[in-house]
Each structure stands twice: as structure tokens, then as C-alpha cells.
Amino acid sequence: MIKRFAFAAYPVSDVPASTAFYRDVVGLTPGQSFGDTWTEFDVGESAFVLTKGESVGVAAGSQFSAAFEVDDVAAARARFLEHGVEVTEINDSPVCWSCFVTDPDGNRFAIHQLKSH
């Protein structure tokens, strides 16, 4: 039986450089690190992981599945634009606002703000 969601891993070409991007630009807090092959970021009770994907047959820049909750999606988007990061316009859905960010390897992730109900 599955006990909990443990982590999501994104393949990158350069773990230290990508760690700096996700720490300094995205604002995630690093957790455990194993040199230039694996870095974990603490996200609630789970982890977001950067790893060299070639060893398991996953190409850097091939992921598009993570979504990070923020309090202010417009402010988060502005921060990415200030850093010259590719980010979409804000999408408006019935339950949230979101935009999609592309990391230096080409992986994409969502920044998401729930609407008050």
C-alpha cells in the first residue's frame, strides 16, 4: 500500500547549476544533496528532486508535471521575468490562476494560486 507521495524528480544536464536556479530564482529550499548527481528541495511533506537523468534513460528538459503553489501568481511571474526566465501569460481557470515556467534545461513547471471559494 502506498503510504505517501515521496518525491518528483526532474532530469537536468547540470545539477549544481540547476540547483542554483531552483534555489535562487524559483525560491525552493534545498534539502539533501549528493554532489553533482542529486539535489532534493523540501516542499511540504514531499521533495522536488533534480538529478542526472541519463543513467535511467530520461533526457534533461523532458519533464512537465510539477506545480508549485504560491500566494501571488502575478508576483511570482514578475520575479521570473525579472530573471529573464521564459514564462507564459497567466491562465484563469474556475479554481486557480497559473502560469508555466521553463527552466534552463527546458523542463516546464506550473506556478499556481488557488482562488478563494
NORJORA-V677915 format. One record per residue. N is the residue number from 0. RES is the residue in three letters. PHI is phi in degrees with one decimal (999 if undefined). PSI is psi in radians with two decimals (none if undefined). Layout:
n={N/N}
res={RES/RES}
phi={PHI/PHI}
psi={PSI/PSI}
//
This chain:
n={0/1/2/3/4/5/6/7/8/9/10/11/12/13/14/15/16/17/18/19/20/21/22/23/24/25/26/27/28/29/30/31/32/33/34/35/36/37/38/39/40/41/42/43/44/45/46/47/48/49/50/51/52/53/54/55/56/57/58/59/60/61/62/63/64/65/66/67/68/69/70/71/72/73/74/75/76/77/78/79/80/81/82/83/84/85/86/87/88/89/90/91/92/93/94/95/96/97/98/99/100/101/102/103/104/105/106/107/108/109/110/111/112/113/114/115/116}
res={MET/ILE/LYS/ARG/PHE/ALA/PHE/ALA/ALA/TYR/PRO/VAL/SER/ASP/VAL/PRO/ALA/SER/THR/ALA/PHE/TYR/ARG/ASP/VAL/VAL/GLY/LEU/THR/PRO/GLY/GLN/SER/PHE/GLY/ASP/THR/TRP/THR/GLU/PHE/ASP/VAL/GLY/GLU/SER/ALA/PHE/VAL/LEU/THR/LYS/GLY/GLU/SER/VAL/GLY/VAL/ALA/ALA/GLY/SER/GLN/PHE/SER/ALA/ALA/PHE/GLU/VAL/ASP/ASP/VAL/ALA/ALA/ALA/ARG/ALA/ARG/PHE/LEU/GLU/HIS/GLY/VAL/GLU/VAL/THR/GLU/ILE/ASN/ASP/SER/PRO/VAL/CYS/TRP/SER/CYS/PHE/VAL/THR/ASP/PRO/ASP/GLY/ASN/ARG/PHE/ALA/ILE/HIS/GLN/LEU/LYS/SER/HIS}
phi={999/-73.1/-91.6/-168.8/-80.3/-89.3/-163.0/-119.2/-114.6/-111.4/-80.3/-133.4/-84.6/-139.3/-59.4/-60.2/-66.1/-68.4/-60.0/-62.0/-61.7/-69.6/-79.0/-84.5/-99.0/-74.8/95.6/-79.1/-98.5/-64.8/-115.7/-67.9/-139.8/-124.6/59.9/-95.8/-118.7/-163.4/-134.5/-104.9/-117.7/-77.4/-133.2/61.8/-91.8/-118.1/-134.3/-108.3/-117.8/-108.5/-150.3/-74.1/-86.7/-58.3/-63.5/-115.0/79.7/-115.2/-76.6/-58.4/83.3/-100.0/-102.5/-160.2/-141.4/-82.0/-135.2/-110.2/-77.0/-130.1/-80.8/-142.1/-64.6/-66.0/-66.8/-63.6/-61.7/-60.5/-61.5/-64.2/-62.3/-60.9/-90.5/72.7/-89.3/-69.7/-147.6/-76.9/-65.2/-78.8/-94.4/-113.5/-115.1/-61.7/-113.0/-158.4/-113.3/-150.8/-142.0/-119.8/-112.4/-111.7/-80.6/-59.4/-88.4/102.8/-65.5/-118.3/-145.6/-102.5/-110.5/-138.4/-125.9/-68.9/-85.0/-71.5/-110.2}
psi={2.39/2.28/-0.69/2.93/2.15/-0.97/2.84/2.34/2.33/2.26/2.35/2.81/-0.48/1.72/-0.85/-0.74/-0.73/-0.59/-0.76/-0.72/-0.89/-0.48/-0.92/-0.59/-0.86/-0.62/0.32/2.70/2.04/2.55/-2.19/2.58/2.48/1.23/-2.32/0.34/-0.27/2.24/2.31/2.50/2.32/2.13/1.67/-2.27/0.05/-3.07/2.60/2.20/2.43/2.33/2.79/2.00/-0.28/-0.61/-0.40/0.24/0.43/2.13/2.47/2.44/0.19/0.07/2.62/1.25/-0.34/2.56/2.27/2.22/2.34/2.84/-0.51/1.69/-0.60/-0.73/-0.70/-0.75/-0.76/-0.69/-0.75/-0.76/-0.67/-0.52/0.10/0.41/2.45/2.18/2.44/3.00/2.87/2.27/2.48/2.02/3.03/-0.44/-0.26/2.98/2.48/2.77/2.87/2.28/2.50/2.17/3.04/-0.41/-0.20/-0.03/2.56/2.58/2.83/2.56/2.27/2.33/2.07/2.53/2.63/2.48/none}
//
